[in-house]
């Protein structure tokens, strides 16, 4: 990989003392076979942060790639940061769900376990987080996080459990930067992690993005990722392409000016997926 063999992967400090590689690979909706190929290639290229979830139904592929890379001597387990998530229907049943993920990944521990959605209507996110904390206390789990939480449920979680999650993974991209929620995270020292950091491709042809990309002789995707990286946000772009894996790493190789950061911050866009204040919604059936 030309020009990227000696890059340093930046990390973000977590409040529990661990470090999170800032740029990772997300494997949402990749089939298990494809997942194994892509994760294996990512590790070879220098990725150390892999994000999956029980809901993605590809933990086995992630695990096979990790264990193959370790056996080949390309990486040690300690160098990797692996995230998976507790699905909505498993809230309140953390121990069984966690062991299932651990078994599918074929790992001895998971670096970061997240509650995938708060689902306040069901009222089990605090209990689930406390169950996760017990797993952590038993040494089976390194860090506790959440995904798609917002200020009110974070307040409730922290107040009732006495524990602050180290990361909140949320939809965030140019055009939808969640400024207020990020300020809240900063006040609690919670790391913001962006899913859909490339805005599902909707911002690749934005005129401002394209102009800035041309200025730096980079791709639009690299500019979109660089913007978030410079804000101190963790990003986990999903791809099934080795070429895109390399392209995304290129976001580490340059810096945007303050003026260009301001231009990108002013781009107008919208949420592209479910609003966690509305999804999954009323408890009807599981």
MARDREN-732672 format. One record per residue (C-alpha): residue number from 1; residue in three letters; x, y, z. Coordinates in Angstrom, 2 decimals, padded with zeros to 5 digits. Layout:
BEGIN
num	residuo	X	Y	Z
NUM	ALA	X	Y	Z
...
***
This chain:
BEGIN
num	residuo	X	Y	Z
1	UNK	000.00	000.00	000.00
2	UNK	001.92	002.97	-001.28
3	UNK	002.57	005.75	001.21
4	UNK	000.66	004.12	004.07
5	UNK	002.95	001.35	005.29
6	UNK	004.43	003.41	008.12
7	UNK	001.40	005.44	009.18
8	UNK	000.58	005.88	012.86
9	UNK	-003.00	005.07	013.78
10	UNK	-004.23	007.83	016.10
11	UNK	-005.98	006.75	019.28
12	UNK	-008.52	008.39	021.57
13	UNK	-008.20	007.91	025.36
14	UNK	-011.20	006.34	027.08
15	UNK	-012.16	007.27	030.62
16	UNK	-011.48	003.71	031.81
17	UNK	-007.81	003.97	030.82
18	UNK	-007.86	002.15	027.49
19	UNK	-007.13	003.65	024.07
20	UNK	-009.48	003.44	021.09
21	UNK	-007.97	003.39	017.57
22	UNK	-009.71	006.39	016.03
23	UNK	-010.30	004.94	012.55
24	UNK	-011.89	001.53	012.37
25	UNK	-013.84	-000.76	010.08
26	UNK	-017.58	-001.24	010.42
27	UNK	-019.09	-004.44	009.02
28	UNK	-022.80	-003.60	009.03
29	UNK	-024.72	-005.76	006.52
30	UNK	-021.64	-007.56	005.20
31	UNK	-022.34	-011.26	004.77
32	UNK	-020.18	-013.61	006.89
33	UNK	-017.97	-014.82	004.04
34	UNK	-017.34	-011.33	002.75
35	UNK	-016.77	-010.13	006.29
36	UNK	-013.94	-012.59	006.84
37	UNK	-012.18	-011.49	003.64
38	UNK	-012.57	-007.77	004.33
39	UNK	-011.56	-007.90	007.99
40	UNK	-008.52	-010.01	007.14
41	UNK	-007.47	-007.48	004.49
42	UNK	-008.10	-004.59	006.87
43	UNK	-005.79	-006.07	009.49
44	UNK	-003.08	-006.56	006.88
45	UNK	-003.42	-002.90	005.91
46	UNK	-003.06	-001.73	009.51
47	UNK	-006.62	-001.49	010.85
48	UNK	-006.81	-002.44	014.51
49	UNK	-010.38	-001.46	015.36
50	UNK	-013.24	-003.67	014.10
51	UNK	-016.89	-002.92	014.85
52	UNK	-019.60	-005.57	014.58
53	UNK	-022.86	-006.46	016.37
54	UNK	-024.98	-009.52	017.05
55	UNK	-027.63	-007.94	014.81
56	UNK	-025.21	-007.90	011.86
57	UNK	-025.09	-011.71	011.87
58	UNK	-021.42	-011.78	010.91
59	UNK	-019.55	-012.10	014.20
60	UNK	-018.29	-015.52	013.06
61	UNK	-016.62	-013.99	009.99
62	UNK	-014.98	-011.30	012.10
63	UNK	-013.72	-013.92	014.53
64	UNK	-012.29	-016.16	011.82
65	UNK	-010.38	-013.24	010.29
66	UNK	-009.01	-012.14	013.67
67	UNK	-007.87	-015.59	014.68
68	UNK	-006.34	-016.24	011.28
69	UNK	-004.38	-012.98	011.49
70	UNK	-003.18	-013.83	015.00
71	UNK	-002.12	-017.35	013.98
72	UNK	-000.26	-015.90	010.99
73	UNK	001.66	-013.59	013.30
74	UNK	000.34	-010.45	011.59
75	UNK	-001.07	-009.04	014.82
76	UNK	-001.50	-009.89	018.50
77	UNK	-004.87	-009.96	020.23
78	UNK	-003.71	-007.12	022.47
79	UNK	-003.15	-004.89	019.44
80	UNK	-006.76	-005.25	018.31
81	UNK	-009.83	-003.41	019.54
82	UNK	-013.03	-005.39	018.90
83	UNK	-016.53	-004.00	019.45
84	UNK	-019.83	-005.85	019.37
85	UNK	-023.30	-004.93	020.57
86	UNK	-026.31	-006.15	022.55
87	UNK	-029.41	-006.28	020.36
88	UNK	-032.78	-004.90	021.50
89	UNK	-034.46	-008.28	022.07
90	UNK	-031.57	-009.33	024.33
91	UNK	-031.89	-006.44	026.76
92	UNK	-032.21	-007.86	030.26
93	UNK	-030.52	-011.09	029.11
94	UNK	-026.98	-009.80	028.81
95	UNK	-025.06	-012.80	030.13
96	UNK	-026.45	-015.24	027.57
97	UNK	-026.22	-012.73	024.72
98	UNK	-022.64	-011.82	025.58
99	UNK	-021.52	-015.43	025.77
100	UNK	-023.14	-016.05	022.38
101	UNK	-021.20	-013.16	020.84
102	UNK	-017.99	-014.27	022.53
103	UNK	-018.47	-017.80	021.19
104	UNK	-019.22	-016.63	017.65
105	UNK	-016.20	-014.32	017.66
106	UNK	-014.13	-017.14	019.20
107	UNK	-012.39	-014.69	021.51
108	UNK	-011.53	-014.77	025.21
109	UNK	-012.81	-011.23	025.78
110	UNK	-014.35	-008.31	023.91
111	UNK	-012.79	-004.86	024.09
112	UNK	-016.01	-002.85	023.94
113	UNK	-019.59	-004.05	024.41
114	UNK	-022.42	-001.67	023.61
115	UNK	-026.15	-001.51	024.15
116	UNK	-027.22	-001.12	020.51
117	UNK	-030.29	001.13	021.10
118	UNK	-031.65	002.53	024.37
119	UNK	-035.31	001.55	023.73
120	UNK	-036.64	003.47	026.74
121	UNK	-040.17	002.15	026.17
122	UNK	-038.97	-001.29	027.27
123	UNK	-037.14	000.16	030.26
124	UNK	-034.29	-002.34	030.43
125	UNK	-031.26	-000.34	029.32
126	UNK	-030.09	000.52	032.84
127	UNK	-030.50	-003.07	034.06
128	UNK	-028.69	-004.30	030.95
129	UNK	-025.81	-001.87	031.50
130	UNK	-025.49	-003.03	035.10
131	UNK	-025.34	-006.63	033.89
132	UNK	-022.58	-005.59	031.49
133	UNK	-020.72	-004.03	034.42
134	UNK	-020.86	-007.36	036.26
135	UNK	-019.27	-009.06	033.26
136	UNK	-016.58	-006.38	033.33
137	UNK	-016.01	-007.04	037.02
138	UNK	-015.56	-010.76	036.24
139	UNK	-012.80	-009.89	033.77
140	UNK	-014.69	-011.06	030.68
141	UNK	-015.24	-007.61	029.20
142	UNK	-012.92	-004.63	028.89
143	UNK	-015.03	-001.48	028.28
144	UNK	-018.70	-000.52	028.51
145	UNK	-020.35	001.60	025.83
146	UNK	-023.64	002.47	024.23
147	UNK	-024.92	003.29	020.78
148	UNK	-027.66	005.63	019.63
149	UNK	-028.20	007.10	023.10
150	UNK	-029.22	010.72	023.56
151	UNK	-028.94	013.17	026.44
152	UNK	-032.00	012.14	028.49
153	UNK	-031.27	008.40	028.44
154	UNK	-027.57	009.01	029.07
155	UNK	-028.48	011.09	032.12
156	UNK	-030.72	008.28	033.40
157	UNK	-028.11	005.62	032.70
158	UNK	-025.30	007.47	034.47
159	UNK	-027.46	008.51	037.44
160	UNK	-028.97	005.08	038.10
161	UNK	-025.94	002.89	037.34
162	UNK	-023.24	005.20	038.64
163	UNK	-021.19	004.36	035.54
164	UNK	-020.44	006.54	032.53
165	UNK	-020.16	004.71	029.19
166	UNK	-016.79	005.26	027.54
167	UNK	-018.23	005.62	024.02
168	UNK	-021.56	006.56	022.44
169	UNK	-021.77	005.45	018.82
170	UNK	-024.25	007.59	016.87
171	UNK	-025.18	008.53	013.33
172	UNK	-022.89	011.44	012.51
173	UNK	-021.52	012.85	009.26
174	UNK	-021.05	016.06	007.32
175	UNK	-024.52	017.57	007.15
176	UNK	-025.59	015.95	010.44
177	UNK	-022.94	016.71	013.03
178	UNK	-024.99	016.40	016.24
179	UNK	-023.27	019.40	017.83
180	UNK	-025.35	019.50	021.01
181	UNK	-024.97	015.80	021.73
182	UNK	-021.22	016.05	021.12
183	UNK	-021.02	018.91	023.62
184	UNK	-022.82	016.71	026.13
185	UNK	-020.35	013.88	025.45
186	UNK	-017.44	016.26	026.00
187	UNK	-018.88	017.33	029.35
188	UNK	-018.96	013.68	030.46
189	UNK	-015.68	012.69	028.75
190	UNK	-017.57	010.22	026.54
191	UNK	-015.90	009.54	023.19
192	UNK	-018.18	010.25	020.22
193	UNK	-018.09	007.54	017.57
194	UNK	-019.67	008.07	014.16
195	UNK	-021.55	005.42	012.26
196	UNK	-022.43	006.25	008.64
197	UNK	-019.49	008.73	008.65
198	UNK	-019.64	008.88	004.84
199	UNK	-023.35	009.76	004.98
200	UNK	-024.10	006.61	002.98
201	UNK	-022.59	008.26	-000.06
202	UNK	-025.04	011.17	-000.10
203	UNK	-022.31	013.78	000.46
204	UNK	-019.71	012.47	-001.99
205	UNK	-020.90	014.80	-004.75
206	UNK	-021.65	017.79	-002.55
207	UNK	-020.04	020.82	-004.31
208	UNK	-018.24	022.05	-001.20
209	UNK	-016.89	018.58	-000.44
210	UNK	-015.74	018.08	-004.02
211	UNK	-014.03	021.48	-004.11
212	UNK	-012.13	020.80	-000.90
213	UNK	-011.16	017.32	-002.15
214	UNK	-009.76	018.83	-005.34
215	UNK	-007.79	021.40	-003.34
216	UNK	-006.01	018.70	-001.32
217	UNK	-005.87	016.20	-004.17
218	UNK	-007.87	013.75	-002.06
219	UNK	-011.16	011.95	-002.58
220	UNK	-014.48	013.19	-001.25
221	UNK	-014.61	010.20	001.10
222	UNK	-011.21	011.09	002.54
223	UNK	-012.35	014.68	003.14
224	UNK	-015.56	013.53	004.86
225	UNK	-013.60	011.24	007.17
226	UNK	-010.84	013.79	007.79
227	UNK	-013.39	016.35	008.94
228	UNK	-014.65	013.99	011.65
229	UNK	-011.18	012.86	012.65
230	UNK	-010.12	016.47	013.22
231	UNK	-013.14	016.97	015.46
232	UNK	-011.79	014.19	017.68
233	UNK	-014.49	011.73	016.64
234	UNK	-013.93	008.00	016.15
235	UNK	-015.09	006.81	012.70
236	UNK	-015.97	003.29	011.53
237	UNK	-016.73	003.48	007.79
238	UNK	-018.20	000.29	006.38
239	UNK	-016.88	-001.18	003.14
240	UNK	-016.66	-004.48	001.34
241	UNK	-013.84	-003.25	-000.91
242	UNK	-010.11	-003.53	-000.25
243	UNK	-009.60	-000.45	-002.42
244	UNK	-011.96	001.50	-000.18
245	UNK	-010.14	000.22	002.89
246	UNK	-006.96	001.78	001.51
247	UNK	-008.76	004.95	000.46
248	UNK	-010.25	005.41	003.94
249	UNK	-006.82	005.08	005.55
250	UNK	-005.75	008.00	003.35
251	UNK	-007.81	010.24	005.61
252	UNK	-004.95	009.97	008.10
253	UNK	-002.41	011.49	005.71
254	UNK	-003.44	015.18	005.62
255	UNK	-005.07	017.99	007.60
256	UNK	-007.85	020.36	006.67
257	UNK	-007.47	024.07	007.26
258	UNK	-009.65	025.85	009.79
259	UNK	-011.54	027.58	006.97
260	UNK	-012.25	024.27	005.22
261	UNK	-013.42	022.75	008.51
262	UNK	-015.86	025.64	008.88
263	UNK	-017.16	025.16	005.34
264	UNK	-017.80	021.48	005.99
265	UNK	-019.43	022.24	009.33
266	UNK	-021.92	024.50	007.55
267	UNK	-023.01	021.91	004.96
268	UNK	-026.72	021.20	005.33
269	UNK	-027.95	017.63	005.57
270	UNK	-030.20	015.39	007.63
271	UNK	-030.46	012.19	009.62
272	UNK	-030.46	009.21	007.27
273	UNK	-031.65	006.45	009.57
274	UNK	-033.79	005.79	012.63
275	UNK	-034.23	008.45	015.29
276	UNK	-033.42	006.77	018.63
277	UNK	-036.16	008.80	020.29
278	UNK	-038.64	006.90	018.10
279	UNK	-036.97	003.55	017.29
280	UNK	-037.69	000.71	018.08
281	UNK	-040.79	002.30	019.59
282	UNK	-043.61	000.71	021.61
283	UNK	-043.04	-002.77	022.97
284	UNK	-045.40	-004.96	020.97
285	UNK	-043.63	-008.25	020.35
286	UNK	-040.08	-009.49	020.57
***
